[in-house]
Amino acid sequence: MNGGKRPRAGRKAVKINLVELEKLSSLQCTDEEIAHFFDVSARTIERRKKKPAFAAAIERGRAKGRLSVRRTLFSQAQNGNIAAAIFLAKNLLGYRDVLSNEHTVPKGGELQMILRSVLDPKPEESKPEESKDARHRAATETA
């Protein structure tokens, strides 16, 4: 019983060629794109993926597509494409960019930071204008 109580009632099952399905999957087509190609709904593709042969064809195709991309990328890296080489080094070899947040001061001196409170009761406008050197001296005396 496919589509109703009467024999052979309902819509006939659409035949999906597994070779074509594998080719589309190797291009990394989405389920929706595959559905449009075969003129069925995306839900039909989702339901058919539960069948082992259908799911295997999709997975085989997607694996072939990933292999093709990797082969091309590897070839580009071997031919001198620096971006491809860096990408492969980071993704296959675990290389990573390291950023340092260390601050250094000349002659091994101390690094002093002056932080002004956001909740300072005295606004900056009311203070008389000080020179940069005077502010520095005041900050070092209090430290």
N, CA, C and O atoms as a GROMACS GRO file, in nm:
protein
  572
    1MET      N    1   0.083  -0.117   0.000
    1MET     CA    2   0.000   0.000   0.000
    1MET      C    3   0.088   0.124   0.000
    1MET      O    4   0.149   0.157   0.102
    2ASN      N    5   0.097   0.193  -0.112
    2ASN     CA    6   0.183   0.310  -0.121
    2ASN      C    7   0.111   0.439  -0.086
    2ASN      O    8   0.163   0.518  -0.007
    3GLY      N    9  -0.007   0.464  -0.141
    3GLY     CA   10  -0.066   0.595  -0.124
    3GLY      C   11  -0.208   0.594  -0.078
    3GLY      O   12  -0.269   0.702  -0.072
    4GLY      N   13  -0.265   0.485  -0.047
    4GLY     CA   14  -0.404   0.484  -0.003
    4GLY      C   15  -0.452   0.344   0.019
    4GLY      O   16  -0.374   0.249   0.021
    5LYS      N   17  -0.585   0.331   0.036
    5LYS     CA   18  -0.644   0.200   0.064
    5LYS      C   19  -0.653   0.115  -0.062
    5LYS      O   20  -0.647  -0.008  -0.055
    6ARG      N   21  -0.668   0.180  -0.176
    6ARG     CA   22  -0.678   0.104  -0.300
    6ARG      C   23  -0.540   0.067  -0.350
    6ARG      O   24  -0.445   0.143  -0.330
    7PRO      N   25  -0.525  -0.045  -0.412
    7PRO     CA   26  -0.394  -0.082  -0.467
    7PRO      C   27  -0.347   0.019  -0.571
    7PRO      O   28  -0.427   0.066  -0.653
    8ARG      N   29  -0.222   0.052  -0.568
    8ARG     CA   30  -0.157   0.145  -0.662
    8ARG      C   31  -0.219   0.284  -0.658
    8ARG      O   32  -0.213   0.356  -0.758
    9ALA      N   33  -0.278   0.323  -0.544
    9ALA     CA   34  -0.335   0.457  -0.530
    9ALA      C   35  -0.225   0.553  -0.484
    9ALA      O   36  -0.125   0.510  -0.427
   10GLY      N   37  -0.244   0.681  -0.509
   10GLY     CA   38  -0.149   0.782  -0.466
   10GLY      C   39  -0.042   0.809  -0.570
   10GLY      O   40  -0.040   0.749  -0.677
   11ARG      N   41   0.045   0.899  -0.535
   11ARG     CA   42   0.152   0.938  -0.628
   11ARG      C   43   0.254   0.826  -0.640
   11ARG      O   44   0.289   0.761  -0.541
   12LYS      N   45   0.300   0.805  -0.758
   12LYS     CA   46   0.401   0.702  -0.783
   12LYS      C   47   0.535   0.748  -0.728
   12LYS      O   48   0.567   0.867  -0.732
   13ALA      N   49   0.612   0.656  -0.676
   13ALA     CA   50   0.743   0.689  -0.622
   13ALA      C   51   0.836   0.739  -0.733
   13ALA      O   52   0.841   0.683  -0.842
   14VAL      N   53   0.907   0.845  -0.702
   14VAL     CA   54   1.001   0.902  -0.798
   14VAL      C   55   1.130   0.821  -0.790
   14VAL      O   56   1.183   0.797  -0.682
   15LYS      N   57   1.180   0.781  -0.906
   15LYS     CA   58   1.305   0.707  -0.909
   15LYS      C   59   1.419   0.807  -0.913
   15LYS      O   60   1.425   0.895  -0.999
   16ILE      N   61   1.509   0.792  -0.818
   16ILE     CA   62   1.626   0.879  -0.810
   16ILE      C   63   1.748   0.795  -0.844
   16ILE      O   64   1.778   0.696  -0.778
   17ASN      N   65   1.817   0.836  -0.949
   17ASN     CA   66   1.936   0.767  -0.996
   17ASN      C   67   2.049   0.788  -0.896
   17ASN      O   68   2.091   0.902  -0.874
   18LEU      N   69   2.098   0.681  -0.836
   18LEU     CA   70   2.201   0.691  -0.733
   18LEU      C   71   2.335   0.740  -0.788
   18LEU      O   72   2.414   0.801  -0.715
   19VAL      N   73   2.361   0.713  -0.916
   19VAL     CA   74   2.486   0.763  -0.977
   19VAL      C   75   2.481   0.915  -0.986
   19VAL      O   76   2.578   0.984  -0.955
   20GLU      N   77   2.366   0.967  -1.030
   20GLU     CA   78   2.348   1.113  -1.037
   20GLU      C   79   2.351   1.174  -0.898
   20GLU      O   80   2.409   1.281  -0.877
   21LEU      N   81   2.291   1.106  -0.803
   21LEU     CA   82   2.289   1.152  -0.664
   21LEU      C   83   2.432   1.164  -0.611
   21LEU      O   84   2.466   1.262  -0.544
   22GLU      N   85   2.515   1.065  -0.640
   22GLU     CA   86   2.654   1.066  -0.595
   22GLU      C   87   2.730   1.182  -0.659
   22GLU      O   88   2.811   1.247  -0.593
   23LYS      N   89   2.706   1.208  -0.788
   23LYS     CA   90   2.773   1.320  -0.856
   23LYS      C   91   2.735   1.453  -0.794
   23LYS      O   92   2.820   1.538  -0.770
   24LEU      N   93   2.605   1.470  -0.766
   24LEU     CA   94   2.560   1.595  -0.704
   24LEU      C   95   2.619   1.610  -0.564
   24LEU      O   96   2.657   1.720  -0.523
   25SER      N   97   2.626   1.501  -0.493
   25SER     CA   98   2.683   1.504  -0.357
   25SER      C   99   2.832   1.536  -0.360
   25SER      O  100   2.883   1.600  -0.268
   26SER      N  101   2.902   1.493  -0.464
   26SER     CA  102   3.045   1.524  -0.474
   26SER      C  103   3.068   1.672  -0.496
   26SER      O  104   3.176   1.724  -0.468
   27LEU      N  105   2.967   1.742  -0.548
   27LEU     CA  106   2.974   1.887  -0.564
   27LEU      C  107   2.929   1.959  -0.437
   27LEU      O  108   2.917   2.082  -0.435
   28GLN      N  109   2.904   1.880  -0.330
   28GLN     CA  110   2.861   1.933  -0.200
   28GLN      C  111   2.727   2.004  -0.208
   28GLN      O  112   2.704   2.103  -0.138
   29CYS      N  113   2.637   1.953  -0.293
   29CYS     CA  114   2.503   2.010  -0.305
   29CYS      C  115   2.425   1.984  -0.176
   29CYS      O  116   2.441   1.880  -0.112
   30THR      N  117   2.342   2.079  -0.139
   30THR     CA  118   2.258   2.063  -0.022
   30THR      C  119   2.140   1.972  -0.056
   30THR      O  120   2.115   1.944  -0.173
   31ASP      N  121   2.069   1.927   0.046
   31ASP     CA  122   1.951   1.844   0.024
   31ASP      C  123   1.848   1.918  -0.062
   31ASP      O  124   1.782   1.858  -0.148
   32GLU      N  125   1.835   2.046  -0.039
   32GLU     CA  126   1.738   2.126  -0.115
   32GLU      C  127   1.777   2.133  -0.263
   32GLU      O  128   1.691   2.123  -0.351
   33GLU      N  129   1.905   2.150  -0.291
   33GLU     CA  130   1.952   2.155  -0.430
   33GLU      C  131   1.933   2.020  -0.499
   33GLU      O  132   1.895   2.015  -0.616
   34ILE      N  133   1.958   1.913  -0.427
   34ILE     CA  134   1.937   1.779  -0.483
   34ILE      C  135   1.789   1.759  -0.512
   34ILE      O  136   1.753   1.703  -0.615
   35ALA      N  137   1.704   1.804  -0.420
   35ALA     CA  138   1.559   1.790  -0.438
   35ALA      C  139   1.514   1.866  -0.563
   35ALA      O  140   1.433   1.814  -0.640
   36HIS      N  141   1.564   1.985  -0.584
   36HIS     CA  142   1.526   2.062  -0.704
   36HIS      C  143   1.572   1.991  -0.831
   36HIS      O  144   1.499   1.989  -0.930
   37PHE      N  145   1.689   1.932  -0.827
   37PHE     CA  146   1.741   1.863  -0.945
   37PHE      C  147   1.650   1.747  -0.984
   37PHE      O  148   1.619   1.728  -1.102
   38PHE      N  149   1.606   1.670  -0.883
   38PHE     CA  150   1.523   1.552  -0.910
   38PHE      C  151   1.373   1.585  -0.910
   38PHE      O  152   1.291   1.496  -0.926
   39ASP      N  153   1.338   1.712  -0.892
   39ASP     CA  154   1.200   1.759  -0.892
   39ASP      C  155   1.116   1.690  -0.784
   39ASP      O  156   1.005   1.643  -0.809
   40VAL      N  157   1.173   1.685  -0.664
   40VAL     CA  158   1.102   1.632  -0.548
   40VAL      C  159   1.118   1.732  -0.435
   40VAL      O  160   1.188   1.832  -0.450
   41SER      N  161   1.054   1.707  -0.322
   41SER     CA  162   1.067   1.798  -0.208
   41SER      C  163   1.191   1.762  -0.128
   41SER      O  164   1.243   1.650  -0.136
   42ALA      N  165   1.238   1.857  -0.050
   42ALA     CA  166   1.354   1.832   0.037
   42ALA      C  167   1.318   1.726   0.141
   42ALA      O  168   1.404   1.651   0.186
   43ARG      N  169   1.193   1.720   0.178
   43ARG     CA  170   1.147   1.619   0.274
   43ARG      C  171   1.162   1.478   0.216
   43ARG      O  172   1.194   1.384   0.288
   44THR      N  173   1.141   1.465   0.085
   44THR     CA  174   1.159   1.336   0.020
   44THR      C  175   1.305   1.292   0.031
   44THR      O  176   1.334   1.176   0.059
   45ILE      N  177   1.396   1.385   0.009
   45ILE     CA  178   1.538   1.353   0.020
   45ILE      C  179   1.571   1.312   0.163
   45ILE      O  180   1.642   1.214   0.185
   46GLU      N  181   1.519   1.386   0.260
   46GLU     CA  182   1.543   1.352   0.400
   46GLU      C  183   1.491   1.212   0.433
   46GLU      O  184   1.558   1.135   0.502
   47ARG      N  185   1.371   1.178   0.383
   47ARG     CA  186   1.315   1.045   0.408
   47ARG      C  187   1.398   0.936   0.341
   47ARG      O  188   1.424   0.831   0.400
   48ARG      N  189   1.441   0.962   0.218
   48ARG     CA  190   1.519   0.861   0.145
   48ARG      C  191   1.656   0.838   0.207
   48ARG      O  192   1.714   0.731   0.192
   49LYS      N  193   1.709   0.940   0.277
   49LYS     CA  194   1.841   0.925   0.340
   49LYS      C  195   1.840   0.818   0.449
   49LYS      O  196   1.946   0.772   0.493
   50LYS      N  197   1.721   0.777   0.491
   50LYS     CA  198   1.709   0.671   0.591
   50LYS      C  199   1.735   0.534   0.529
   50LYS      O  200   1.760   0.436   0.601
   51LYS      N  201   1.729   0.527   0.395
   51LYS     CA  202   1.758   0.400   0.326
   51LYS      C  203   1.908   0.388   0.310
   51LYS      O  204   1.974   0.484   0.267
   52PRO      N  205   1.965   0.272   0.344
   52PRO     CA  206   2.111   0.257   0.343
   52PRO      C  207   2.178   0.286   0.209
   52PRO      O  208   2.282   0.351   0.206
   53ALA      N  209   2.122   0.239   0.099
   53ALA     CA  210   2.186   0.260  -0.032
   53ALA      C  211   2.186   0.408  -0.068
   53ALA      O  212   2.285   0.458  -0.124
   54PHE      N  213   2.079   0.478  -0.038
   54PHE     CA  214   2.066   0.620  -0.069
   54PHE      C  215   2.166   0.700   0.015
   54PHE      O  216   2.239   0.786  -0.036
   55ALA      N  217   2.169   0.670   0.145
   55ALA     CA  218   2.261   0.741   0.236
   55ALA      C  219   2.406   0.714   0.199
   55ALA      O  220   2.490   0.803   0.207
   56ALA      N  221   2.436   0.591   0.158
   56ALA     CA  222   2.573   0.556   0.119
   56ALA      C  223   2.615   0.631  -0.006
   56ALA      O  224   2.730   0.674  -0.017
   57ALA      N  225   2.523   0.648  -0.102
   57ALA     CA  226   2.555   0.722  -0.224
   57ALA      C  227   2.587   0.868  -0.192
   57ALA      O  228   2.680   0.925  -0.249
   58ILE      N  229   2.509   0.927  -0.103
   58ILE     CA  230   2.534   1.066  -0.064
   58ILE      C  231   2.669   1.077   0.007
   58ILE      O  232   2.748   1.166  -0.025
   59GLU      N  233   2.695   0.989   0.101
   59GLU     CA  234   2.820   0.996   0.177
   59GLU      C  235   2.941   0.970   0.088
   59GLU      O  236   3.044   1.036   0.103
   60ARG      N  237   2.930   0.876  -0.003
   60ARG     CA  238   3.040   0.847  -0.096
   60ARG      C  239   3.069   0.971  -0.183
   60ARG      O  240   3.185   1.007  -0.203
   61GLY      N  241   2.965   1.034  -0.232
   61GLY     CA  242   2.981   1.154  -0.314
   61GLY      C  243   3.044   1.268  -0.237
   61GLY      O  244   3.134   1.335  -0.286
   62ARG      N  245   2.996   1.290  -0.116
   62ARG     CA  246   3.050   1.401  -0.035
   62ARG      C  247   3.197   1.375  -0.002
   62ARG      O  248   3.278   1.468  -0.001
   63ALA      N  249   3.232   1.249   0.026
   63ALA     CA  250   3.372   1.216   0.055
   63ALA      C  251   3.460   1.241  -0.067
   63ALA      O  252   3.571   1.293  -0.055
   64LYS      N  253   3.410   1.205  -0.185
   64LYS     CA  254   3.487   1.229  -0.308
   64LYS      C  255   3.507   1.380  -0.330
   64LYS      O  256   3.615   1.423  -0.371
   65GLY      N  257   3.404   1.458  -0.301
   65GLY     CA  258   3.415   1.603  -0.317
   65GLY      C  259   3.518   1.662  -0.222
   65GLY      O  260   3.598   1.747  -0.263
   66ARG      N  261   3.516   1.619  -0.095
   66ARG     CA  262   3.614   1.670   0.001
   66ARG      C  263   3.756   1.631  -0.040
   66ARG      O  264   3.849   1.711  -0.026
   67LEU      N  265   3.771   1.510  -0.091
   67LEU     CA  266   3.902   1.464  -0.136
   67LEU      C  267   3.951   1.548  -0.254
   67LEU      O  268   4.069   1.581  -0.262
   68SER      N  269   3.862   1.581  -0.345
   68SER     CA  270   3.897   1.663  -0.461
   68SER      C  271   3.944   1.802  -0.417
   68SER      O  272   4.042   1.854  -0.470
   69VAL      N  273   3.873   1.862  -0.321
   69VAL     CA  274   3.912   1.994  -0.271
   69VAL      C  275   4.048   1.986  -0.203
   69VAL      O  276   4.134   2.072  -0.224
   70ARG      N  277   4.068   1.882  -0.123
   70ARG     CA  278   4.197   1.867  -0.055
   70ARG      C  279   4.310   1.848  -0.154
   70ARG      O  280   4.418   1.904  -0.138
   71ARG      N  281   4.285   1.769  -0.258
   71ARG     CA  282   4.387   1.744  -0.361
   71ARG      C  283   4.425   1.874  -0.430
   71ARG      O  284   4.544   1.901  -0.451
   72THR      N  285   4.326   1.955  -0.466
   72THR     CA  286   4.351   2.084  -0.533
   72THR      C  287   4.428   2.179  -0.441
   72THR      O  288   4.522   2.244  -0.484
   73LEU      N  289   4.386   2.186  -0.316
   73LEU     CA  290   4.452   2.274  -0.220
   73LEU      C  291   4.597   2.232  -0.198
   73LEU      O  292   4.686   2.317  -0.192
   74PHE      N  293   4.621   2.103  -0.186
   74PHE     CA  294   4.756   2.052  -0.167
   74PHE      C  295   4.843   2.083  -0.289
   74PHE      O  296   4.959   2.120  -0.275
   75SER      N  297   4.786   2.068  -0.407
   75SER     CA  298   4.858   2.098  -0.530
   75SER      C  299   4.896   2.246  -0.536
   75SER      O  300   5.007   2.281  -0.575
   76GLN      N  301   4.802   2.332  -0.497
   76GLN     CA  302   4.831   2.476  -0.497
   76GLN      C  303   4.943   2.509  -0.399
   76GLN      O  304   5.030   2.591  -0.428
   77ALA      N  305   4.941   2.444  -0.282
   77ALA     CA  306   5.047   2.469  -0.183
   77ALA      C  307   5.182   2.424  -0.238
   77ALA      O  308   5.282   2.492  -0.216
   78GLN      N  309   5.185   2.311  -0.308
   78GLN     CA  310   5.311   2.262  -0.365
   78GLN      C  311   5.361   2.353  -0.476
   78GLN      O  312   5.482   2.360  -0.501
   79ASN      N  313   5.271   2.422  -0.544
   79ASN     CA  314   5.310   2.511  -0.653
   79ASN      C  315   5.342   2.652  -0.606
   79ASN      O  316   5.359   2.743  -0.687
   80GLY      N  317   5.349   2.673  -0.473
   80GLY     CA  318   5.393   2.802  -0.422
   80GLY      C  319   5.284   2.894  -0.374
   80GLY      O  320   5.313   3.009  -0.341
   81ASN      N  321   5.161   2.850  -0.367
   81ASN     CA  322   5.054   2.936  -0.315
   81ASN      C  323   5.068   2.942  -0.163
   81ASN      O  324   5.037   2.845  -0.094
   82ILE      N  325   5.116   3.054  -0.113
   82ILE     CA  326   5.146   3.070   0.029
   82ILE      C  327   5.020   3.058   0.114
   82ILE      O  328   5.023   2.994   0.219
   83ALA      N  329   4.909   3.117   0.069
   83ALA     CA  330   4.785   3.110   0.147
   83ALA      C  331   4.739   2.966   0.163
   83ALA      O  332   4.694   2.927   0.271
   84ALA      N  333   4.751   2.886   0.058
   84ALA     CA  334   4.714   2.745   0.066
   84ALA      C  335   4.806   2.670   0.161
   84ALA      O  336   4.761   2.585   0.238
   85ALA      N  337   4.935   2.701   0.157
   85ALA     CA  338   5.031   2.636   0.246
   85ALA      C  339   5.003   2.669   0.392
   85ALA      O  340   5.009   2.582   0.478
   86ILE      N  341   4.972   2.796   0.420
   86ILE     CA  342   4.940   2.837   0.556
   86ILE      C  343   4.812   2.769   0.604
   86ILE      O  344   4.806   2.721   0.717
   87PHE      N  345   4.711   2.766   0.518
   87PHE     CA  346   4.585   2.700   0.553
   87PHE      C  347   4.608   2.553   0.588
   87PHE      O  348   4.557   2.505   0.689
   88LEU      N  349   4.683   2.484   0.505
   88LEU     CA  350   4.710   2.342   0.531
   88LEU      C  351   4.791   2.324   0.660
   88LEU      O  352   4.765   2.233   0.737
   89ALA      N  353   4.889   2.411   0.681
   89ALA     CA  354   4.971   2.400   0.802
   89ALA      C  355   4.885   2.417   0.927
   89ALA      O  356   4.903   2.345   1.024
   90LYS      N  357   4.794   2.512   0.924
   90LYS     CA  358   4.709   2.535   1.040
   90LYS      C  359   4.609   2.422   1.060
   90LYS      O  360   4.584   2.381   1.174
   91ASN      N  361   4.552   2.371   0.952
   91ASN     CA  362   4.445   2.273   0.965
   91ASN      C  363   4.494   2.129   0.973
   91ASN      O  364   4.430   2.047   1.040
   92LEU      N  365   4.603   2.096   0.908
   92LEU     CA  366   4.651   1.959   0.910
   92LEU      C  367   4.762   1.937   1.012
   92LEU      O  368   4.770   1.830   1.073
   93LEU      N  369   4.846   2.037   1.030
   93LEU     CA  370   4.962   2.021   1.117
   93LEU      C  371   4.945   2.086   1.254
   93LEU      O  372   5.031   2.071   1.341
   94GLY      N  373   4.834   2.158   1.273
   94GLY     CA  374   4.807   2.218   1.404
   94GLY      C  375   4.881   2.348   1.430
   94GLY      O  376   4.885   2.394   1.544
   95TYR      N  377   4.941   2.409   1.328
   95TYR     CA  378   5.008   2.537   1.348
   95TYR      C  379   4.903   2.641   1.384
   95TYR      O  380   4.786   2.628   1.348
   96ARG      N  381   4.947   2.746   1.457
   96ARG     CA  382   4.854   2.851   1.492
   96ARG      C  383   4.929   2.982   1.507
   96ARG      O  384   5.050   2.984   1.529
   97ASP      N  385   4.855   3.091   1.494
   97ASP     CA  386   4.913   3.223   1.515
   97ASP      C  387   4.915   3.250   1.665
   97ASP      O  388   4.817   3.225   1.735
   98VAL      N  389   5.027   3.302   1.714
   98VAL     CA  390   5.039   3.333   1.856
   98VAL      C  391   5.054   3.484   1.870
   98VAL      O  392   5.142   3.544   1.809
   99LEU      N  393   4.967   3.544   1.949
   99LEU     CA  394   4.974   3.687   1.976
   99LEU      C  395   5.019   3.707   2.119
   99LEU      O  396   4.969   3.641   2.210
  100SER      N  397   5.114   3.797   2.140
  100SER     CA  398   5.166   3.824   2.273
  100SER      C  399   5.105   3.952   2.327
  100SER      O  400   5.095   4.052   2.256
  101ASN      N  401   5.064   3.950   2.453
  101ASN     CA  402   5.009   4.068   2.518
  101ASN      C  403   5.106   4.126   2.620
  101ASN      O  404   5.066   4.206   2.705
  102GLU      N  405   5.231   4.089   2.612
  102GLU     CA  406   5.329   4.138   2.707
  102GLU      C  407   5.374   4.278   2.666
  102GLU      O  408   5.394   4.308   2.549
  103HIS      N  409   5.389   4.363   2.768
  103HIS     CA  410   5.435   4.499   2.746
  103HIS      C  411   5.575   4.512   2.807
  103HIS      O  412   5.598   4.467   2.919
  104THR      N  413   5.665   4.573   2.736
  104THR     CA  414   5.801   4.589   2.787
  104THR      C  415   5.835   4.737   2.797
  104THR      O  416   5.780   4.821   2.725
  105VAL      N  417   5.925   4.766   2.887
  105VAL     CA  418   5.971   4.902   2.909
  105VAL      C  419   6.122   4.903   2.884
  105VAL      O  420   6.189   4.807   2.922
  106PRO      N  421   6.176   5.008   2.821
  106PRO     CA  422   6.320   5.012   2.795
  106PRO      C  423   6.402   5.003   2.925
  106PRO      O  424   6.358   5.052   3.029
  107LYS      N  425   6.514   4.942   2.918
  107LYS     CA  426   6.611   4.929   3.028
  107LYS      C  427   6.553   4.852   3.147
  107LYS      O  428   6.596   4.872   3.260
  108GLY      N  429   6.459   4.764   3.123
  108GLY     CA  430   6.407   4.677   3.229
  108GLY      C  431   6.330   4.749   3.337
  108GLY      O  432   6.311   4.694   3.446
  109GLY      N  433   6.285   4.870   3.312
  109GLY     CA  434   6.210   4.946   3.412
  109GLY      C  435   6.071   4.891   3.435
  109GLY      O  436   6.027   4.798   3.367
  110GLU      N  437   6.002   4.950   3.532
  110GLU     CA  438   5.865   4.907   3.562
  110GLU      C  439   5.767   4.976   3.469
  110GLU      O  440   5.787   5.090   3.427
  111LEU      N  441   5.664   4.906   3.439
  111LEU     CA  442   5.557   4.963   3.358
  111LEU      C  443   5.452   5.018   3.453
  111LEU      O  444   5.394   4.944   3.533
  112GLN      N  445   5.428   5.149   3.444
  112GLN     CA  446   5.330   5.211   3.531
  112GLN      C  447   5.208   5.249   3.450
  112GLN      O  448   5.218   5.304   3.340
  113MET      N  449   5.095   5.219   3.506
  113MET     CA  450   4.971   5.253   3.438
  113MET      C  451   4.891   5.347   3.526
  113MET      O  452   4.880   5.327   3.647
  114ILE      N  453   4.837   5.448   3.466
  114ILE     CA  454   4.754   5.544   3.539
  114ILE      C  455   4.610   5.520   3.494
  114ILE      O  456   4.577   5.535   3.377
  115LEU      N  457   4.528   5.484   3.590
  115LEU     CA  458   4.388   5.460   3.560
  115LEU      C  459   4.304   5.566   3.629
  115LEU      O  460   4.319   5.587   3.750
  116ARG      N  461   4.220   5.631   3.558
  116ARG     CA  462   4.131   5.731   3.616
  116ARG      C  463   3.995   5.668   3.636
  116ARG      O  464   3.946   5.594   3.551
  117SER      N  465   3.936   5.697   3.746
  117SER     CA  466   3.806   5.640   3.779
  117SER      C  467   3.698   5.701   3.691
  117SER      O  468   3.697   5.822   3.667
  118VAL      N  469   3.610   5.619   3.645
  118VAL     CA  470   3.497   5.666   3.566
  118VAL      C  471   3.397   5.737   3.656
  118VAL      O  472   3.325   5.826   3.612
  119LEU      N  473   3.395   5.697   3.782
  119LEU     CA  474   3.300   5.755   3.877
  119LEU      C  475   3.361   5.868   3.959
  119LEU      O  476   3.316   5.896   4.070
  120ASP      N  477   3.463   5.933   3.905
  120ASP     CA  478   3.530   6.044   3.973
  120ASP      C  479   3.428   6.154   3.999
  120ASP      O  480   3.364   6.201   3.906
  121PRO      N  481   3.412   6.198   4.127
  121PRO     CA  482   3.311   6.301   4.156
  121PRO      C  483   3.346   6.436   4.096
  121PRO      O  484   3.258   6.519   4.076
  122LYS      N  485   3.473   6.458   4.067
  122LYS     CA  486   3.513   6.586   4.010
  122LYS      C  487   3.529   6.570   3.860
  122LYS      O  488   3.616   6.495   3.816
  123PRO      N  489   3.448   6.637   3.782
  123PRO     CA  490   3.464   6.626   3.637
  123PRO      C  491   3.595   6.687   3.591
  123PRO      O  492   3.649   6.777   3.655
  124GLU      N  493   3.645   6.636   3.481
  124GLU     CA  494   3.774   6.680   3.425
  124GLU      C  495   3.771   6.828   3.387
  124GLU      O  496   3.874   6.894   3.391
  125GLU      N  497   3.655   6.881   3.350
  125GLU     CA  498   3.647   7.019   3.303
  125GLU      C  499   3.678   7.119   3.414
  125GLU      O  500   3.730   7.227   3.386
  126SER      N  501   3.647   7.084   3.538
  126SER     CA  502   3.666   7.179   3.647
  126SER      C  503   3.810   7.185   3.696
  126SER      O  504   3.847   7.280   3.765
  127LYS      N  505   3.892   7.087   3.661
  127LYS     CA  506   4.031   7.086   3.703
  127LYS      C  507   4.111   7.183   3.618
  127LYS      O  508   4.086   7.196   3.498
  128PRO      N  509   4.207   7.251   3.679
  128PRO     CA  510   4.293   7.338   3.597
  128PRO      C  511   4.380   7.251   3.507
  128PRO      O  512   4.416   7.138   3.541
  129GLU      N  513   4.413   7.303   3.395
  129GLU     CA  514   4.491   7.231   3.295
  129GLU      C  515   4.632   7.206   3.346
  129GLU      O  516   4.702   7.301   3.384
  130GLU      N  517   4.675   7.081   3.349
  130GLU     CA  518   4.809   7.045   3.393
  130GLU      C  519   4.890   6.999   3.273
  130GLU      O  520   4.836   6.950   3.174
  131SER      N  521   5.017   7.015   3.284
  131SER     CA  522   5.103   6.966   3.176
  131SER      C  523   5.119   6.816   3.193
  131SER      O  524   5.091   6.760   3.299
  132LYS      N  525   5.164   6.751   3.088
  132LYS     CA  526   5.184   6.606   3.089
  132LYS      C  527   5.288   6.566   3.193
  132LYS      O  528   5.273   6.464   3.260
  133ASP      N  529   5.394   6.647   3.206
  133ASP     CA  530   5.500   6.616   3.303
  133ASP      C  531   5.448   6.628   3.446
  133ASP      O  532   5.484   6.546   3.532
  134ALA      N  533   5.366   6.728   3.473
  134ALA     CA  534   5.311   6.745   3.607
  134ALA      C  535   5.221   6.628   3.644
  134ALA      O  536   5.225   6.580   3.757
  135ARG      N  537   5.141   6.582   3.551
  135ARG     CA  538   5.054   6.467   3.578
  135ARG      C  539   5.139   6.342   3.603
  135ARG      O  540   5.106   6.262   3.691
  136HIS      N  541   5.247   6.324   3.527
  136HIS     CA  542   5.334   6.210   3.544
  136HIS      C  543   5.401   6.211   3.682
  136HIS      O  544   5.407   6.108   3.749
  137ARG      N  545   5.450   6.327   3.723
  137ARG     CA  546   5.514   6.341   3.854
  137ARG      C  547   5.415   6.311   3.966
  137ARG      O  548   5.448   6.243   4.063
  138ALA      N  549   5.294   6.361   3.951
  138ALA     CA  550   5.191   6.338   4.053
  138ALA      C  551   5.157   6.189   4.062
  138ALA      O  552   5.136   6.136   4.171
  139ALA      N  553   5.151   6.123   3.948
  139ALA     CA  554   5.118   5.980   3.948
  139ALA      C  555   5.230   5.898   4.008
  139ALA      O  556   5.203   5.800   4.077
  140THR      N  557   5.356   5.934   3.984
  140THR     CA  558   5.468   5.856   4.036
  140THR      C  559   5.487   5.882   4.185
  140THR      O  560   5.534   5.793   4.257
  141GLU      N  561   5.451   6.003   4.236
  141GLU     CA  562   5.463   6.033   4.378
  141GLU      C  563   5.361   5.952   4.458
  141GLU      O  564   5.390   5.907   4.569
  142THR      N  565   5.243   5.934   4.404
  142THR     CA  566   5.139   5.862   4.476
  142THR      C  567   5.159   5.711   4.468
  142THR      O  568   5.104   5.637   4.550
  143ALA      N  569   5.236   5.666   4.373
  143ALA     CA  570   5.255   5.523   4.356
  143ALA      C  571   5.352   5.463   4.452
  143ALA      O  572   5.377   5.343   4.448
   0.00000   0.00000   0.00000
